[in-house]
Amino acid sequence: MSNLKDSLADATKQIESMAHDHFNLKAKIQKAEERIRQLEEENAVVTIREAELKDFKERHNRYMDNLTTAVDQRIAGWKVHEIRIIL
């Protein structure tokens, strides 16, 4: 009978230990899932910001191309004017 009680006590300790481990793992999983959700939200914000920055860069590049073309045309005009003066 004592052996049966000891076995039952050991089994109870094992069940309690396993239940404790289960609840700890469950809490860790919940924290991990929350962190994943936060990172997904941050990723969405970063993706939107990246698209905005790409759009800005494209507009800036077009502006710089137009400015360069205008400056080149102005310089070419001055060179033609300078050549006429010299001749």
KAJOBEL-V615218 format. One record per backbone hydrogen bond with DSSP energy under -0.5 kcal/mol. CO is the residue of the C=O (numbers start at 1). NH is the residue of the N-H. Records with the same first field share a line. If there is no record, write none. Layout:
CO: NH + NH
This chain:
1: 5
2: 6
3: 7
4: 8
5: 9
6: 10
7: 11
8: 12
9: 13
10: 14
11: 15
12: 16
13: 17
14: 18
15: 19
16: 20
17: 21
18: 22
19: 23
20: 24
21: 25
22: 26
23: 27
24: 28
25: 29
26: 30
27: 31
28: 32
29: 33
30: 34
31: 35
32: 36
33: 37
34: 38
35: 39
36: 40
37: 41
38: 42
39: 43
40: 44
41: 45
42: 46
43: 47
44: 48
45: 49
46: 50
47: 51
48: 52
49: 53
50: 54
51: 55
52: 56
53: 57
54: 58
55: 59
56: 60
57: 61
58: 62
59: 63
60: 64
61: 65
62: 66
63: 67
64: 68
65: 69
66: 70
67: 71
68: 72
69: 73
70: 74
71: 75
72: 76
73: 77
74: 78
75: 79
76: 80
77: 81
78: 82
79: 83
80: 84
81: 85
82: 86
83: 87
